[in-house]
């Protein structure tokens, strides 16, 4: 698919009043436009100060112009960035003038799409640009940087190279059908494909961790009525988000708020108290609470430290690795807490009223969230849903090929499975000729990217 030849322009910084705004231009007429505005072509990669005058000669702004000559630019084309004062009116005047000079408005993600089409990055790196923009925590930022620098592409190249080697052995016997396939060749093909399949499965296993990085760790705050769940939400957020009242059953629906704790983004979800004898309206909130608990990545189970352990705790199916037990109202304790959690559940005593123990709770949450990264393989590449779908297809094709190798294989059928695996792996990096896939992917980008 050839890159377009026209020249595009767009605001590359958010709309609104700011100190500066950056307007980006890319395409074959970029140098002509720069020379026409400044009366001389600015030197590449050097910020050049100059007046921006429109076609009628009216002064629009005192701006900085930076030219990036292709192919050594973000898009691989000649690119110009204009840094002007951050008045929305000034930015709009410059854009309107650029359109009058022959540019057209850029589509969402079109600059990054041109970078992909010009070979400046593969498709997985293009997706990492979006992850980088939307990163909401240190771990998400680090994962986006790894993918942008080609970690996923290198993993895929290893898998593709192993599949190609196996396919070359198989196709040699298609080209020379009168020759028998020696046993040692079968063993080599089986070993190569087994290694590729295991590598694909390891990548596929990072899908859930990728979702947690991109969407935040769903952290449900659940527990008995009036145990201080909403107060705890407010303390972790650092602001009064939920209504707090001494009256039990104040929370009838769930509240959701993102918060960055340590290197992680958590989606805190405050739920209705699990009252064993609820009123009809309260029952609706409790049903929603159980739905959120079933869907949680982490469960913050809150009990009143001064009261006995409620019966519902024994009925919940709890995975200790995904639960932090919180004994609230520790400031009222005169001795040991009356409530207790099942063995194996990490327990923190806090006071949402006095803030005592809140730092320890944050540390427990960070430790639990770190466990997701450890389970995914430390610094493993965290794939997204599109990658997971393609890897699942590739793994299915490799499983089918290995199954055929268990008996006397038909080389043509074996080669078909291996080509299917290669096609699926190629979709991740973008070795595909499918414009609809690219349209769908880049439509999610912002205009100036």
N, C-alpha and C positions, 0 to 999 in steps of 0.2 A: 504494500500500500504506500503510494508516494505521498510525501508531505505536500500540503497546498502551497501555491506560489504567491498568494496575496499577503498583504501586510496588515497585521492586527494591532490594536491598541486597547488598553484597559487600565483602570485604576488598580494598583497592586496592593494598596493599603486599605483598611476598612473605611467605609463611608462615614462622614461626620467631621467635625472640627477637631484639628490636632495641630501639633507643632509643624509637621511636614506631611506631605502626601507624595507618593511615588506613582508615576505613570509609566507603564512598560509598553514598549513597541517592539515588534519582531516581524521580520519578513524581508523580502528582496528589496524593497524600497526604503529601508531604514536609513541607509547612509545618505541617500538623496534627500530625505526629509530632514535629517540632522544638518546637512550642509545648507539646506534652504532656510532653516530657522536661525542658524548661527552665522551664516555667510561663509563658513569654513568648516571642514570636517574635523571634529575634535579628535585628539589622539586616543587610541583604544585604552581602556582600563585606567583612565585618568579623569577624575572629576573636573569638569570645566565649567566655570561660572559664566553665565551670559543672560542677556535679556530674552525672554520669550515674547516675541511679537507675532500677532496673528497675521493672516494673509492681507488684511487691510493696513498693516503696519502699526496697529495699536498695541501699546505695551500691556501685557497681561501679568507678568511676574518676573522677578529676579530669581533665576533658578540655577540648579546644578545639572549638568548633562554628562552622563557616563555611557560611553559606547563600548559594547562587547562585540568584537568582530567574530563572525562565524568562521570555522565550526567550533571555536573555543568559547562558546557561550552556553547559557542554560538550555536554550532551545536548539542549539547547533546552527542557528541562523544569525545574521547580523541583528543585534538587539540594542536598543537604546532605553535607558532609564532616566526619567526626568524627575528630579526632586524639587518640588515647589512648596510654597507655604501651604499649610494645611487647611485653607479655606475651601469648603465644598464648592463655592462659586468659582474660585480660581481653577480648581481641578476640572470642573465641568467646562469652563471656557477653553482650557487646553485640549481636552478631549474633543470638543466640538470642532476646534480648529484642525486637529489631526484628522478627523473624519472628513473635513472639507478638503484636506490635502491628499486624500486618497486612501486613508486607512479605513478599516471596517472594525466595528466592535468585536472583541474577542468573545468566543463562546466559553462557557464554564470549563475550566481545566484545559483550555486549548494550548496554553504555553507548555504545560507538562506533556500534553499529547504530542506536540511537535518535537519535544525532546525525545520522546519514545520513538516516534517515526523516523527521526534523524539518527537513531542509534546512540543517543547520549545516555540512555538508561534502558533497562528492560522493564517489563510491565510490573514486576514485583517491586522494583525500586520506585516506579511512578506511584504506586499505591502507598509506599512508605512516606512519600511527600505529604499525602493527606493525613497519615498517622502522626507525622511530625507536627503538623499544624494543630491537630486536635489532641495532642498528648496532654493528659491531666495529672501526670505524676512522674516521678523520676524513673521508675521501672518502664513505664510506657514510652518515655522519651528515649531511654537507652535502647529498647527493642526497635523503635523506629529508626534510630541512627544505624543500628546493625543491619537492618534490612536495606536502608538507603545506600549503605556502603557495599552492598552486594553479598551479604552472608547467605541469604536464601538462594540467590543465583548460583553461588558456589556449591551449595548442597545439591541443587538441582542438576548442575553440570556433572557432578560425580555420579548421580543416579542415572542420568541420560547416557553418560559415557559407558557405564556398565551394561545398560540395556542395548546400546548400539553394538558393543563387543559381542554380546550373546547373539544378537540378530545377525551379525556378519557371519558367525559360525553356522547358524541355521541356514541362511540364504546361500551359503556356499554349497550346501547339499541339495538345495533346490536347483541351482545352476548345473550341478553335476549329479543327476538322479541315479546314475548307475553305480555310484560309489556308496558303500555302506558307511554309516555313521559309527566311527570307532567308539568303544565304550568310554575311553578316556575323554573324548570330546563331550559326550553326554554329561559326564561328571563335572567337567569344567563349566559347561553351560548352567547346570543346576546350581553349582556353587556361586557363580556370578549373579544369577537371578535371585538366589536366596539372600545375598548381601544387599542387592538393590531393594528387594521387598522389605527387608528389615529396616533399611535406611528410610524408606518411604513411610513405614509405620511409625518410626520415631518422630518424623516431622509431623505426621498426622496427629500424633498424641499431644502436640503443642497447641492444637486448635482451641481447647477450652481456656488455656492460659492466655492465648491471643484475645479471646473474647473478654476475659477479665481485664486485660490491659486497656482495651479500646472502650469498653462500656463501664468499667468500674466494678469492684467486687460487691455483689448484692449482699448487704449486711443487714439482716432482719433483727430488729429489737423486739423481743416477745417476752411475755411473762404474765404474772398475775395482776389483777387490777390494783391500781394505786401503789404499785411497787416503785414508781419513779421512772418509768420508761421514757416518758416525754421530757422529763427533766434531764435525763441522761443524754437524749438526743440534743437538747439545747446546749449542754456542756460540751459535747464533742464538736458541735458546729461552732461554738463560741458566740452564739447569738440566740435570742428568744424566737425560735421558729414555731414551736408547738405550744398550744395553750396548756397551762398547768393549773390543776385545781385539786384541793383535798378530796373532792367528791369522786368516788370510784366510777369508772366507766366514761370518763371525759372523752377519750379517743374512740370514735365510732367507726372511722374509716382509717386508712393508712396514709401516712405522710412520707414522701421520699425526697431526700436532699443529698447531693454529692458533697464530699469533703475529702481533702487531701490530708492523710495522716502518715507522717514519715514519707517514704518513697511511693506510697500507694494511693490511688483514688478509690474511695469506698462510697457506695451508694447506700446511705443509711435509710432504713425503712422502719418507721415507728408504727406499731400495730395496736389494735384494740386488746385490752386485757382479757386473758383466757378465764372468764368467769364460768364456773360450773353450772350456775343457775341464772342464765341471762334473760333479760326481757327480750321480746321479739325483735325490736330494732337493734339491740346490742348483739343479738345472735347473728345478724347480717355482718357486722364488723368482725365478729369472731371467726365466721366462715372465711372471710377474706384474709384474716390473720393466718389461718391454717394453710391457705393457698400460698401465701408469701413464705411461710416457713418451709413448705415442701419445695419451693423454688429457690431457696436461699443458697448462696455460696458459703456464707458465714452466718452463724446464729448467735446473737447476743441474748442469752437467756437471763432475764432479770427477776430476782426474787427479793422480797422484803426480808432483810437479815434478822429482823426482830420477831418474825412469825414462823411457825412450823412450815416445813416443806409441803407445798400443795400437792394434791393427788395427781394433777395432770402431768407433773414432771415424769412420773413413772410410766405414763402412757405414751409419751412422745418417743419416736424413734430417733435417737440422737447418735450422731457420729462424733466421738470425742475430738477427732482431728478438725472438725468444722464448727466447734462450739466453744464459746467463752462464757463461763458461768459468772454472773455478776451478783454479788450480795450487796444490795443498796441499803442506805440508811445506817451505815456502819457507825455514824456519829452518835446513834442512840443506843449502841451496844454497851452493856455493863460487864459482859463476859463473852463467852463463845457465841457465835451466831447460832440462832435456832434453826435456820434453814440450811440445807446441804444439798449438793448435787451428786449424781451417780459417780462412782469411781472412774478415774481417767479423764474427767473434764477439768480443764484448767479453770481455776476460780480466783476472782479478784474481788476484794472488799473495797467498796467506794462509798462516798457520800456525795450525791448529786447536789446537795444543799451547800456543803462547805468546800466542795471540789477535792476533798481528800481522796487519794487513790486514782484520780482521773489520769494522771501520767502513767501509772502502772497499767491501767486499762488500755491506753493508747499503745503501750509497749506490747501487750498481749495481742492486740489486733494486728500490729505490724508483724509479729512472729507468725501468726496464723496465715497472713497474706504472703509472707515470705515462703511458706510451705508450698504454695501453688507453683512458685517459680522452681523450687527444688524438685517437685514432682514432674515438672515439664522438662527438666534436664539442665538446671543452672542457667547458663547463657544461651539456651536453645532459641532458635528463631521461632517467634510466635506467629503462626500463620493465621490468615483470616478465613471466612466462610468459603470464598471462591477457591482459595488454595486447597482447602479441605475437600471440597467436592472433586477437584481434579485429582488430588492424591488418592482419594477413595477409588476413583475410576482406575487410576494407574495400578493401585494395589490389587484390585479385582482382576485386571488383565494379567498381572504377574502371578497371582494365585492360580488362575486358569492355566497359564503356561507351565508352572511347576507341577500341576496335577497331570498335565499331558506328559510331562517328562517321567512320571511314575510308571508309564507303560511305554510301548514302542511308539514314539511320537510320529505324527504326520508333519513333516517340515513346514508345509504350507499353512496348516492350522496354527502351529507354534509361532510362525512368523507373523501371522495376523494378530495374535495376542500381544506380541512384542511391539508391533507397530501401534496398536491401541494404547499401550503403556507410554510409548514415546509421544504420541499425540497429546495424551492427557498431561504429561510433564511439560510439554511445550506450551500448553495453554497458560501455565502459571507465569512463565517468563515472557510470554507474548509472541512466541513463534507460531502465530495463527493468522489467518487471513479472514477475519470475521469482524466486519465493521460494526455490527450491532453490539458485539461484546464491548468494543472500545467506546462506542457511544454511551452505553449504560454505565461504564466505569467512570469516565471522565465527567459525566453530567453531575456527579456528586461533588466536584471540585468548586471552589469559589471562582469568580469571574477572572480575577487578575492572576490566577495561578495556572 
